[in-house]
Amino acid sequence: MIKVGIYGASGYMGGEALRILREHPEVEILWATSRSGKDIAEVHRNFFGADISLVEPSDNLAPCDVVFIAAPSGIAMDAAAKFLAQGAKVIDLGADFRLKEQGIWERIYGKAHTHWDLAAEAVYGIPEFSREKIRSARLIANPGCFSSAAIFGLAPLLKSGLIESEHIIVDGISGTAGAGAELNITMHHPEIGNNIVPYNVVDHRHSYEMEQELGKLTKEKLAIHFTPCYIPITRGILATCHAFPKKKVDRKALLDLYRDFYADEFFIKVFDLPKEPGASWQYKPYPWVAATSGTNFCHIGLDVDAARGRIVVFSALDSIGKGGAHAAVQNMNLLFNLPETTGLSRYGSHPY
């Protein structure tokens, strides 16, 4: 059994990691920490009656094979160094190790990075693109939720050289779980209900992740113009990616491109229910966020505006599933030579 610790289990991401790791057939959870001092059911009511105790973070935590860190930016860097020194592998669900340029990281996160050597070592953890590096890593930087959605949606287009790489627009919408468990006026139900809340509309942190990772797929200069909004759903991401082709292309050819690109990827589904001839409202061919909730799946759909020369790609995933804790478990499976689907093959609930 893989001995696991969860450092920061009282937030939504840590709680989701705890939920799916408890179901994992090859895992024994040794401890889960919280600074709150609260009983597990006070922070995660879904665990009422479960035999789980949250413990204070301390130097007396039992050694683990792997530690999942789900903590605010700036905490993981020191915690990871400690656990790595003990011989554990570390999967950081936060942002401390995602970027490869220290100056950019320190500017956008507003603090000094105390272990940049570890950031340089860390592997950006999208299994679909970095399997072999992940297998041999000590430290995994789990991607941001919007970053994952955009990277999955745009990678085939950039790899094929079909689109203008400096003119890519990503509109992101997110459920409120993406804001975390801390109280915030914009996430207060009377404020977010019946509302759409734009935030960090330019120079968003995830833009740098998107450009860093997608930039590996093209030799051309790359610019991702990304703007997110919160909407009144709990969990989920929809990235609507607008790209401009260098030559005419039709929808069928693009669907074939995506199917070929992700042919061996269990968790990436190219969504293509047939259009309804003559229908005034076409919605069947495109992915819905709810279908991915509670899963490690990403659903990708697309269309082509031939009259205006635009490709639209939709990428839907669960912000704390494939965009977070479930992807982290997929990374863990690779680290310990398990099938990637172990503990992750569940489909979503319907209706959700």
VOBA-1610 file (N, C-alpha, C; in pm, whole numbers, padded with zeros to 5 digits, always signed):
BEGIN
Met+00084-00120+00000Met+00000+00000+00000Met+00088+00125+00000Ile+00041+00226-00074Ile+00112+00355-00078Ile+00068+00436+00044Lys+00165+00474+00126Lys+00135+00552+00247Lys+00129+00700+00210Val+00012+00761+00235Val-00017+00896+00186Val-00045+00991+00302Gly+00005+01112+00290Gly-00033+01222+00378Gly-00096+01333+00298Ile-00193+01403+00356Ile-00256+01518+00291Ile-00231+01639+00378Tyr-00151+01730+00327Tyr-00111+01848+00403Tyr-00202+01964+00362Gly-00304+01987+00443Gly-00404+02089+00411Gly-00532+02025+00359Ala-00604+01958+00449Ala-00721+01880+00406Ala-00854+01948+00437Ser-00851+02070+00487Ser-00977+02134+00524Ser-01038+02218+00413Gly-00960+02248+00308Gly-01014+02322+00194Gly-01084+02230+00095Tyr-01138+02289-00009Tyr-01212+02209-00107Tyr-01120+02113-00183Met-01001+02159-00222Met-00911+02074-00297Met-00858+01960-00209Gly-00815+01992-00087Gly-00768+01888+00003Gly-00877+01790+00040Gly-00999+01841+00058Gly-01112+01754+00090Gly-01145+01659-00024Glu-01134+01707-00148Glu-01160+01621-00262Glu-01050+01515-00276Ala-00926+01555-00251Ala-00817+01457-00252Ala-00842+01348-00148Leu-00884+01389-00030Leu-00914+01294+00077Leu-01026+01199+00035Arg-01130+01253-00028Arg-01245+01171-00067Arg-01206+01062-00166Ile-01131+01097-00270Ile-01102+00996-00372Ile-00987+00904-00331Leu-00895+00955-00248Leu-00788+00868-00199Leu-00840+00762-00104Arg-00946+00793-00030Arg-01008+00691+00057Arg-01066+00575-00024Glu-01103+00602-00149Glu-01159+00498-00235Glu-01051+00422-00312His-00928+00470-00308His-00821+00415-00391His-00776+00280-00334Pro-00773+00176-00417Pro-00744+00042-00365Pro-00599+00019-00323Glu-00509+00111-00361Glu-00367+00090-00329Glu-00314+00192-00230Val-00402+00263-00160Val-00360+00374-00073Val-00400+00350+00072Glu-00309+00386+00161Glu-00339+00397+00304Glu-00310+00541+00345Ile-00414+00612+00391Ile-00396+00751+00434Ile-00347+00750+00578Leu-00225+00800+00599Leu-00168+00802+00734Leu-00213+00923+00814Trp-00228+01037+00748Trp-00272+01157+00818Trp-00326+01261+00719Ala-00406+01351+00773Ala-00458+01465+00698Ala-00458+01584+00793Thr-00398+01694+00751Thr-00379+01806+00844Thr-00478+01919+00820Ser-00496+01997+00925Ser-00573+02121+00919Ser-00527+02212+01031Arg-00514+02340+01000Arg-00479+02438+01103Arg-00601+02484+01181Ser-00720+02444+01139Ser-00843+02496+01199Ser-00872+02440+01337Gly-00822+02320+01366Gly-00854+02256+01493Gly-00996+02202+01500Lys-01065+02197+01386Lys-01205+02154+01384Lys-01217+02006+01354Asp-01329+01950+01392Asp-01363+01813+01355Asp-01387+01807+01204Ile-01360+01691+01145Ile-01372+01676+01000Ile-01511+01713+00949Ala-01616+01679+01023Ala-01752+01706+00976Ala-01787+01854+00979Glu-01710+01934+01053Glu-01735+02078+01054Glu-01687+02145+00926Val-01587+02088+00862Val-01535+02147+00738Val-01579+02070+00614His-01606+01940+00630His-01653+01856+00519His-01768+01768+00570Arg-01888+01816+00554Arg-02003+01742+00608Arg-02023+01607+00540Asn-01969+01591+00421Asn-01981+01462+00352Asn-01906+01352+00427Phe-01815+01388+00519Phe-01740+01290+00597Phe-01800+01266+00735Phe-01922+01317+00760Phe-01985+01292+00889Phe-01999+01141+00911Gly-01952+01095+01024Gly-01959+00953+01056Gly-01842+00872+01004Ala-01755+00936+00924Ala-01637+00865+00872Ala-01527+00864+00978Asp-01446+00762+00974Asp-01336+00748+01070Asp-01215+00826+01021Ile-01227+00960+01029Ile-01121+01049+00984Ile-01097+01154+01092Ser-00973+01174+01127Ser-00937+01280+01221Ser-00838+01373+01155Leu-00864+01502+01161Leu-00769+01601+01114Leu-00668+01631+01224Val-00542+01642+01189Val-00437+01669+01286Val-00370+01801+01253Glu-00307+01861+01353Glu-00234+01985+01332Glu-00107+01959+01251Pro-00072+02049+01159Pro+00058+02036+01092Pro+00170+02046+01197Ser+00265+01955+01192Ser+00374+01955+01290Ser+00492+01878+01233Asp+00599+01874+01310Asp+00717+01798+01270Asp+00707+01652+01310Asn+00596+01614+01370Asn+00580+01477+01419Asn+00493+01390+01329Leu+00465+01437+01209Leu+00383+01359+01117Leu+00459+01235+01072Ala+00388+01123+01064Ala+00451+00997+01025Ala+00506+01007+00883Pro+00622+00947+00855Pro+00678+00947+00719Pro+00583+00881+00621Cys+00577+00937+00501Cys+00486+00886+00396Cys+00565+00856+00270Asp+00502+00780+00182Asp+00558+00759+00049Asp+00533+00880-00040Val+00418+00944-00022Val+00383+01062-00102Val+00296+01154-00018Val+00321+01283-00034Val+00242+01385+00036Val+00175+01474-00067Phe+00044+01492-00053Phe-00032+01588-00132Phe-00039+01717-00051Ile+00004+01827-00112Ile-00001+01956-00044Ile-00112+02040-00108Ala-00210+02078-00027Ala-00321+02161-00073Ala-00328+02283+00018Ala-00240+02378-00010Ala-00223+02493+00079Ala-00214+02620-00003Pro-00238+02736+00060Pro-00227+02863-00013Pro-00085+02884-00066Ser-00074+02966-00169Ser+00055+02995-00230Ser+00155+03044-00125Gly+00277+02992-00133Gly+00383+03032-00041Gly+00408+02934+00070Ile+00313+02845+00097Ile+00330+02748+00206Ile+00396+02620+00155Ala+00361+02580+00035Ala+00409+02451-00015Ala+00560+02447-00033Met+00622+02560-00067Met+00766+02557-00097Met+00847+02507+00021Asp+00819+02554+00143Asp+00893+02507+00260Asp+00848+02369+00302Ala+00716+02344+00294Ala+00665+02212+00333Ala+00720+02104+00241Ala+00724+02132+00111Ala+00775+02033+00016Ala+00920+01999+00046Ala+01000+02101+00075Ala+01141+02076+00106Ala+01155+01982+00224Lys+01071+02000+00325Lys+01077+01914+00444Lys+01040+01771+00409Phe+00931+01752+00335Phe+00886+01615+00305Phe+00981+01545+00208Leu+01037+01619+00113Leu+01134+01560+00021Leu+01258+01514+00097Ala+01300+01592+00195Ala+01417+01554+00277Ala+01392+01427+00356Gln+01265+01399+00385Gln+01229+01276+00456Gln+01218+01156+00363Gly+01232+01180+00232Gly+01226+01071+00135Gly+01092+01052+00069Ala+00995+01141+00097Ala+00864+01131+00034Ala+00866+01195-00104Lys+00779+01150-00191Lys+00748+01224-00312Lys+00640+01327-00276Val+00635+01436-00351Val+00542+01544-00320Val+00464+01582-00445Ile+00333+01596-00426Ile+00245+01650-00532Ile+00182+01776-00476Asp+00219+01890-00533Asp+00167+02018-00487Asp+00046+02057-00572Leu-00070+02069-00508Leu-00191+02108-00579Leu-00202+02259-00594Gly-00109+02333-00535Gly-00107+02477-00548Gly-00012+02522-00657Ala+00032+02649-00646Ala+00103+02712-00757Ala+00252+02733-00733Asp+00307+02683-00622Asp+00444+02720-00585Asp+00550+02670-00683Phe+00522+02566-00758Phe+00626+02507-00843Phe+00586+02499-00991Arg+00483+02570-01031Arg+00432+02555-01168Arg+00514+02629-01272Leu+00570+02744-01238Leu+00638+02826-01336Leu+00789+02805-01333Lys+00853+02833-01446Lys+00996+02809-01460Lys+01078+02937-01463Glu+01015+03053-01449Glu+01087+03179-01441Glu+01060+03243-01306Gln+01164+03254-01225Gln+01148+03300-01088Gln+01095+03442-01082Gly+01146+03529-01168Gly+01101+03668-01165Gly+00952+03681-01192Ile+00902+03605-01287Ile+00759+03608-01316Ile+00680+03555-01197Trp+00725+03442-01141Trp+00651+03385-01027Trp+00644+03486-00912Glu+00756+03544-00877Glu+00758+03636-00762Glu+00677+03762-00789Arg+00673+03806-00913Arg+00593+03925-00945Arg+00444+03896-00934Ile+00398+03785-00993Ile+00254+03764-00998Ile+00198+03708-00867Tyr+00285+03643-00786Tyr+00238+03594-00657Tyr+00277+03685-00541Gly+00357+03787-00567Gly+00384+03892-00469Gly+00464+03848-00349Lys+00554+03752-00366Lys+00636+03707-00253Lys+00764+03643-00305Ala+00863+03633-00217Ala+00989+03569-00255Ala+00972+03417-00252His+01036+03350-00346His+01034+03204-00350His+01159+03152-00279Thr+01140+03074-00174Thr+01252+03033-00088Thr+01320+02905-00135His+01262+02834-00232His+01321+02708-00278His+01310+02699-00430Trp+01375+02796-00499Trp+01362+02796-00644Trp+01431+02675-00708Asp+01526+02616-00637Asp+01587+02494-00688Asp+01484+02383-00706Leu+01386+02379-00617Leu+01280+02279-00628Leu+01184+02313-00742Ala+01157+02442-00761Ala+01071+02481-00873Ala+01136+02442-01006Ala+01267+02456-01013Ala+01339+02417-01134Ala+01333+02267-01156Glu+01331+02191-01047Glu+01327+02045-01055Glu+01188+01991-01085Ala+01086+02059-01037Ala+00948+02008-01043Ala+00903+01979-01185Val+00823+01876-01200Val+00763+01841-01329Val+00619+01893-01331Tyr+00585+01967-01435Tyr+00448+02016-01451Tyr+00359+01897-01485Gly+00264+01870-01397Gly+00199+01739-01396Gly+00074+01723-01480Ile+00088+01728-01611Ile-00021+01685-01699Ile+00021+01552-01759Pro-00032+01440-01709Pro+00014+01309-01756Pro+00005+01291-01906Glu-00096+01348-01968Glu-00116+01330-02111Glu+00000+01386-02194Phe+00082+01472-02134Phe+00193+01534-02206Phe+00331+01503-02146Ser+00336+01454-02023Ser+00466+01439-01955Ser+00478+01308-01878Arg+00424+01201-01931Arg+00422+01074-01857Arg+00559+01029-01806Glu+00655+01024-01895Glu+00784+00967-01858Glu+00856+01054-01756Lys+00845+01185-01769Lys+00905+01274-01670Lys+00837+01257-01534Ile+00706+01241-01535Ile+00634+01224-01409Ile+00675+01095-01341Arg+00690+00987-01415Arg+00725+00858-01355Arg+00854+00865-01274Ser+00949+00946-01317Ser+01079+00950-01251Ser+01096+01071-01160Ala+00991+01145-01135Ala+01001+01271-01058Ala+00992+01247-00908Arg+01043+01347-00833Arg+01021+01353-00688Arg+00910+01452-00655Leu+00899+01555-00737Leu+00811+01667-00707Leu+00726+01699-00830Ile+00594+01698-00812Ile+00499+01727-00919Ile+00427+01859-00889Ala+00429+01947-00987Ala+00350+02070-00979Ala+00218+02045-01050Asn+00113+02025-00973Asn-00017+02000-01035Asn-00066+02127-01105Pro-00119+02117-01226Pro-00155+02238-01302Pro-00274+02312-01241Gly-00287+02439-01277Gly-00407+02514-01245Gly-00526+02463-01325Cys-00646+02483-01272Cys-00766+02427-01336Cys-00791+02490-01473Phe-00786+02624-01482Phe-00804+02689-01611Phe-00693+02651-01708Ser-00571+02639-01653Ser-00458+02603-01739Ser-00480+02467-01803Ser-00522+02369-01722Ser-00546+02236-01776Ser-00649+02240-01888Ala-00760+02309-01864Ala-00867+02315-01964Ala-00817+02376-02094Ala-00746+02488-02085Ala-00698+02555-02205Ala-00592+02473-02278Ile-00503+02411-02202Ile-00397+02331-02265Ile-00457+02213-02340Phe-00551+02142-02277Phe-00616+02031-02347Phe-00688+02079-02472Gly-00754+02194-02462Gly-00833+02243-02575Gly-00749+02292-02691Leu-00632+02349-02664Leu-00554+02414-02769Leu-00437+02332-02821Ala-00393+02233-02746Ala-00271+02160-02784Ala-00274+02103-02926Pro-00382+02037-02967Pro-00381+01981-03104Pro-00366+02087-03212Leu-00426+02203-03193Leu-00418+02309-03293Leu-00277+02365-03302Leu-00211+02386-03187Leu-00076+02442-03189Leu+00025+02340-03238Lys+00009+02215-03196Lys+00102+02111-03239Lys+00100+02093-03391Ser-00018+02107-03449Ser-00034+02089-03593Ser+00006+02212-03673Gly+00025+02327-03604Gly+00060+02451-03674Gly-00054+02513-03751Leu-00177+02479-03716Leu-00293+02524-03794Leu-00335+02668-03766Ile-00296+02722-03650Ile-00355+02849-03607Ile-00248+02955-03585Glu-00293+03081-03585Glu-00207+03194-03552Glu-00178+03189-03402Ser-00053+03176-03367Ser-00019+03150-03226Ser-00022+03275-03138Glu-00022+03393-03198Glu-00025+03515-03117Glu-00166+03569-03097His-00265+03506-03159His-00401+03556-03151His-00495+03446-03101Ile-00474+03406-02977Ile-00556+03303-02916Ile-00629+03365-02797Ile-00759+03351-02795Ile-00842+03407-02688Ile-00906+03293-02610Val-00896+03299-02479Val-00959+03199-02394Val-01052+03270-02297Asp-01182+03242-02307Asp-01281+03290-02212Asp-01306+03178-02112Gly-01283+03205-01986Gly-01299+03101-01886Gly-01415+03130-01792Ile-01497+03028-01766Ile-01598+03042-01661Ile-01574+02933-01558Ser-01594+02968-01432Ser-01560+02878-01323Ser-01670+02874-01219Gly-01689+02757-01162Gly-01771+02745-01043Gly-01702+02805-00923Thr-01777+02832-00819Thr-01725+02908-00705Thr-01630+02828-00617Ala-01626+02695-00630Ala-01527+02617-00555Ala-01386+02661-00591Gly-01369+02716-00711Gly-01237+02763-00753Gly-01185+02877-00668Ala-01273+02945-00597Ala-01230+03055-00510Ala-01184+03007-00374Gly-01200+02878-00347Gly-01157+02823-00218Gly-01263+02836-00111Ala-01231+02782+00006Ala-01328+02774+00116Ala-01333+02899+00203Glu-01235+02988+00190Glu-01236+03110+00269Glu-01354+03198+00227Leu-01415+03265+00324Leu-01530+03350+00295Leu-01489+03472+00214Asn-01571+03504+00113Asn-01541+03616+00025Asn-01675+03675-00020Ile-01687+03806-00019Ile-01815+03870-00048Ile-01865+03834-00188Thr-01775+03820-00285Thr-01820+03791-00420Thr-01874+03649-00433Met-01835+03561-00341Met-01885+03423-00344Met-02005+03404-00251His-02043+03508-00179His-02160+03505-00093His-02283+03482-00181His-02371+03390-00143His-02480+03350-00232His-02563+03468-00285Pro-02602+03566-00201Pro-02681+03677-00256Pro-02605+03760-00359Glu-02473+03751-00361Glu-02394+03828-00456Glu-02368+03749-00586Ile-02332+03622-00575Ile-02299+03545-00693Ile-02424+03485-00758Gly-02530+03462-00680Gly-02654+03409-00737Gly-02709+03504-00842Asn-02754+03449-00955Asn-02807+03530-01066Asn-02707+03635-01114Asn-02579+03599-01110Asn-02477+03697-01142Asn-02363+03630-01218Ile-02282+03710-01282Ile-02156+03666-01342Ile-02051+03766-01296Val-01942+03717-01239Val-01842+03804-01176Val-01708+03791-01249Pro-01672+03888-01333Pro-01538+03886-01392Pro-01434+03917-01285Tyr-01315+03857-01299Tyr-01209+03885-01202Tyr-01073+03864-01268Asn-00973+03940-01223Asn-00837+03929-01278Asn-00843+03916-01431Val-00908+04013-01493Val-00947+03997-01633Val-00830+04009-01730Val-00719+04067-01687Val-00596+04069-01769Val-00479+04023-01682Asp-00379+03966-01747Asp-00257+03920-01680Asp-00287+03820-01568His-00386+03735-01590His-00421+03633-01492His-00305+03534-01475Arg-00286+03486-01354Arg-00173+03396-01325Arg-00170+03273-01415His-00286+03219-01444His-00288+03098-01525His-00246+03123-01670Ser-00250+03250-01714Ser-00203+03280-01849Ser-00059+03236-01868Tyr+00022+03253-01764Tyr+00164+03219-01773Tyr+00185+03069-01782Glu+00101+02993-01711Glu+00108+02848-01723Glu+00070+02803-01864Met-00038+02859-01915Met-00083+02824-02050Met+00027+02851-02151Glu+00085+02970-02146Glu+00188+03006-02242Glu+00314+02922-02225Gln+00350+02895-02101Gln+00470+02813-02075Gln+00456+02673-02134Glu+00343+02608-02109Glu+00328+02469-02151Glu+00290+02457-02298Leu+00200+02542-02345Leu+00164+02537-02487Leu+00278+02586-02575Gly+00364+02671-02519Gly+00479+02718-02594Gly+00576+02607-02633Lys+00569+02495-02562Lys+00655+02381-02595Lys+00610+02311-02724Leu+00490+02343-02770Leu+00434+02275-02887Leu+00450+02354-03016Thr+00504+02475-03008Thr+00518+02557-03126Thr+00649+02634-03119Lys+00710+02661-03234Lys+00832+02742-03240Lys+00799+02888-03263Glu+00672+02918-03282Glu+00629+03055-03307Glu+00604+03127-03175Lys+00605+03259-03180Lys+00572+03337-03061Lys+00428+03310-03022Leu+00404+03294-02892Leu+00272+03254-02844Leu+00216+03358-02748Ala+00090+03392-02764Ala+00021+03481-02670Ala-00119+03426-02645Ile-00152+03406-02518Ile-00286+03361-02478Ile-00357+03477-02409His-00464+03524-02467His-00541+03635-02411His-00657+03574-02330Phe-00640+03571-02199Phe-00729+03495-02110Phe-00803+03586-02014Thr-00934+03567-02004Thr-01017+03639-01907Thr-01117+03542-01845Pro-01121+03534-01711Pro-01214+03444-01644Pro-01331+03517-01578Cys-01436+03440-01551Cys-01551+03486-01474Cys-01596+03374-01381Tyr-01647+03412-01265Tyr-01718+03317-01179Tyr-01867+03321-01214Ile-01929+03203-01212Ile-02073+03194-01232Ile-02132+03113-01117Pro-02263+03121-01095Pro-02324+03057-00977Pro-02346+02907-00993Ile-02238+02833-01019Ile-02237+02688-01002Ile-02125+02657-00904Thr-02124+02537-00849Thr-02027+02507-00745Thr-01892+02466-00801Arg-01890+02363-00886Arg-01762+02312-00934Arg-01768+02294-01086Gly-01660+02327-01150Gly-01654+02310-01295Gly-01586+02425-01364Ile-01526+02393-01479Ile-01459+02490-01565Ile-01507+02469-01708Leu-01536+02579-01776Leu-01553+02574-01921Leu-01460+02678-01981Ala-01362+02631-02058Ala-01274+02721-02132Ala-01323+02725-02276Thr-01359+02844-02323Thr-01398+02864-02461Thr-01279+02928-02533Cys-01217+02851-02620Cys-01093+02894-02684Cys-01123+02937-02828His-01084+03059-02861His-01105+03114-02995His-00969+03121-03065Ala-00958+03055-03179Ala-00833+03054-03253Ala-00863+03082-03400Phe-00760+03132-03470Phe-00780+03178-03607Phe-00689+03098-03700Pro-00749+03018-03788Pro-00671+02927-03872Pro-00592+03001-03980Lys-00476+02944-04015Lys-00393+03000-04121Lys-00448+02966-04259Lys-00530+02862-04266Lys-00592+02824-04391Lys-00731+02768-04360Lys-00814+02755-04461Lys-00949+02705-04440Lys-00946+02563-04386Val-01032+02538-04290Val-01042+02404-04233Val-01188+02382-04194Asp-01236+02260-04204Asp-01375+02234-04167Asp-01381+02155-04035Arg-01502+02148-03984Arg-01522+02087-03853Arg-01485+01939-03853Lys-01520+01868-03958Lys-01490+01726-03963Lys-01339+01701-03955Ala-01262+01780-04028Ala-01117+01763-04026Ala-01060+01791-03887Leu-01115+01891-03819Leu-01067+01922-03685Leu-01104+01812-03586Leu-01225+01761-03596Leu-01264+01650-03508Leu-01173+01530-03530Asp-01139+01502-03654Asp-01045+01393-03681Asp-00909+01421-03619Leu-00864+01546-03629Leu-00736+01584-03569Leu-00737+01559-03418Tyr-00844+01601-03351Tyr-00853+01585-03206Tyr-00865+01438-03167Arg-00943+01362-03243Arg-00956+01219-03212Arg-00822+01149-03225Asp-00747+01182-03326Asp-00615+01121-03344Asp-00520+01163-03233Phe-00524+01291-03198Phe-00432+01345-03098Phe-00455+01279-02961Tyr-00581+01257-02927Tyr-00615+01202-02794Tyr-00662+01057-02802Ala-00625+00987-02908Ala-00675+00851-02930Ala-00642+00756-02816Asp-00529+00775-02751Asp-00487+00682-02645Asp-00513+00736-02505Glu-00587+00844-02496Glu-00609+00909-02366Glu-00748+00877-02312Phe-00753+00794-02210Phe-00881+00752-02153Phe-00961+00870-02097Phe-00891+00967-02038Phe-00960+01073-01966Phe-00995+01194-02053Ile-00953+01195-02177Ile-00988+01305-02267Ile-01089+01254-02368Lys-01208+01309-02365Lys-01315+01266-02454Lys-01346+01376-02556Val-01331+01343-02683Val-01370+01438-02788Val-01520+01424-02808Phe-01591+01526-02765Phe-01737+01520-02755Phe-01800+01558-02888Asp-01883+01471-02942Asp-01942+01500-03073Asp-02074+01427-03091Leu-02172+01462-03011Leu-02307+01418-03044Leu-02347+01489-03174Pro-02420+01423-03262Pro-02449+01483-03393Pro-02540+01605-03382Lys-02517+01699-03472Lys-02606+01815-03481Lys-02745+01770-03527Glu-02844+01848-03491Glu-02981+01819-03532Glu-03013+01901-03656Pro-03031+01838-03770Pro-03059+01913-03894Pro-03183+02002-03878Gly-03166+02128-03912Gly-03278+02221-03910Gly-03312+02277-03774Ala-03241+02236-03668Ala-03273+02286-03534Ala-03232+02432-03520Ser-03316+02511-03454Ser-03284+02652-03432Ser-03176+02669-03326Trp-03172+02576-03229Trp-03076+02586-03119Trp-02988+02461-03121Gln-02864+02479-03163Gln-02770+02367-03165Gln-02694+02364-03032Tyr-02717+02261-02954Tyr-02643+02246-02829Tyr-02589+02105-02809Lys-02645+02007-02881Lys-02606+01868-02860Lys-02458+01840-02887Pro-02392+01904-02984Pro-02254+01866-03016Pro-02149+01917-02918Tyr-02190+01994-02816Tyr-02091+02064-02735Tyr-02094+02012-02590Pro-01980+02013-02523Pro-01973+01955-02387Pro-02041+02042-02283Trp-02089+01977-02179Trp-02150+02043-02064Trp-02062+02020-01942Val-02047+02124-01861Val-01963+02115-01743Val-02013+02007-01646Ala-02144+02000-01624Ala-02198+01908-01524Ala-02163+01763-01552Ala-02145+01728-01678Ala-02116+01590-01714Ala-01980+01544-01663Thr-01891+01638-01634Thr-01757+01603-01587Thr-01743+01616-01436Ser-01847+01660-01367Ser-01836+01688-01224Ser-01804+01562-01145Gly-01709+01573-01054Gly-01670+01460-00970Gly-01586+01357-01041Thr-01528+01393-01157Thr-01454+01296-01239Thr-01317+01350-01278Asn-01239+01262-01339Asn-01109+01300-01395Asn-01116+01314-01547Phe-01236+01335-01600Phe-01252+01350-01744Phe-01246+01497-01786Cys-01196+01518-01907Cys-01209+01646-01976Cys-01283+01619-02105His-01391+01693-02129His-01468+01681-02252His-01435+01799-02343Ile-01401+01769-02467Ile-01363+01871-02563Ile-01458+01866-02683Gly-01514+01981-02717Gly-01597+01993-02836Gly-01552+02114-02916Leu-01598+02123-03040Leu-01550+02234-03122Leu-01646+02262-03237Asp-01622+02377-03300Asp-01693+02412-03422Asp-01610+02514-03499Val-01650+02537-03622Val-01577+02629-03711Val-01674+02732-03766Asp-01637+02859-03751Asp-01712+02968-03814Asp-01643+02998-03947Ala-01686+02928-04052Ala-01620+02940-04182Ala-01635+03079-04241Ala-01748+03146-04210Ala-01772+03277-04268Ala-01676+03383-04215Arg-01623+03360-04093Arg-01538+03462-04030Arg-01397+03412-04000Gly-01369+03288-04036Gly-01235+03235-04015Gly-01199+03219-03869Arg-01284+03148-03794Arg-01258+03130-03651Arg-01288+02987-03611Ile-01201+02931-03526Ile-01224+02801-03465Ile-01263+02824-03319Val-01366+02755-03273Val-01408+02763-03134Val-01394+02623-03073Val-01317+02615-02965Val-01297+02489-02894Val-01347+02504-02752Phe-01431+02411-02709Phe-01481+02409-02572Phe-01410+02298-02495Ser-01362+02331-02377Ser-01295+02234-02292Ser-01359+02240-02154Ala-01424+02131-02115Ala-01499+02127-01989Ala-01437+02024-01894Leu-01418+02064-01770Leu-01368+01971-01668Leu-01410+02020-01530Asp-01393+01933-01432Asp-01422+01968-01293Asp-01301+02040-01236Ser-01323+02159-01183Ser-01211+02242-01135Ser-01134+02177-01021Ile-01198+02093-00939Ile-01124+02022-00835Ile-01115+01872-00866Gly-01154+01836-00991Gly-01140+01698-01039Gly-01022+01690-01133Lys-01050+01685-01265Lys-00942+01686-01363Lys-00860+01813-01354Gly-00919+01918-01301Gly-00845+02043-01279Gly-00778+02051-01144Gly-00773+01938-01070Gly-00715+01945-00937Gly-00682+01810-00877Ala-00764+01768-00780Ala-00729+01652-00698Ala-00728+01522-00776His-00819+01503-00871His-00821+01378-00947His-00699+01367-01037Ala-00661+01478-01099Ala-00539+01478-01179Ala-00417+01449-01093Ala-00419+01498-00969Ala-00308+01470-00877Ala-00297+01321-00848Val-00409+01254-00833Val-00407+01109-00811Val-00360+01036-00937Gln-00398+01086-01053Gln-00345+01029-01178Gln-00192+01039-01179Asn-00141+01153-01135Asn+00005+01169-01123Asn+00064+01071-01023Met-00003+01053-00910Met+00046+00957-00811Met+00053+00817-00869Asn-00049+00779-00944Asn-00049+00645-01006Asn+00074+00626-01093Leu+00111+00728-01168Leu+00230+00719-01251Leu+00357+00709-01166Leu+00363+00787-01059Leu+00481+00784-00972Leu+00507+00646-00914Phe+00399+00569-00892Phe+00412+00439-00827Phe+00379+00323-00921Asn+00391+00351-01051Asn+00381+00247-01153Asn+00248+00171-01149Leu+00141+00243-01122Leu+00007+00186-01126Leu-00061+00227-01256Pro-00161+00152-01301Pro-00241+00200-01415Pro-00300+00338-01382Glu-00297+00427-01478Glu-00342+00565-01452Glu-00487+00573-01407Thr-00567+00478-01448Thr-00710+00483-01416Thr-00741+00431-01276Thr-00643+00380-01203Thr-00669+00321-01072Thr-00733+00423-00979Gly-00852+00393-00930Gly-00924+00481-00839Gly-00987+00601-00905Leu-00986+00608-01038Leu-01029+00729-01108Leu-01129+00705-01220Ser-01173+00583-01239Ser-01252+00553-01359Ser-01400+00586-01346Arg-01439+00651-01237Arg-01579+00686-01217Arg-01625+00789-01321Tyr-01750+00773-01365Tyr-01815+00873-01451Tyr-01897+00967-01363Gly-01942+01076-01420Gly-02018+01175-01342Gly-02159+01130-01310Ser-02221+01201-01216Ser-02361+01176-01181Ser-02452+01251-01277His-02568+01192-01303His-02667+01262-01386His-02808+01234-01335Pro-02888+01337-01306Pro-02848+01478-01312Pro-02756+01514-01196Tyr-02679+01619-01217Tyr-02588+01663-01110Tyr-02650+01785-01044
//
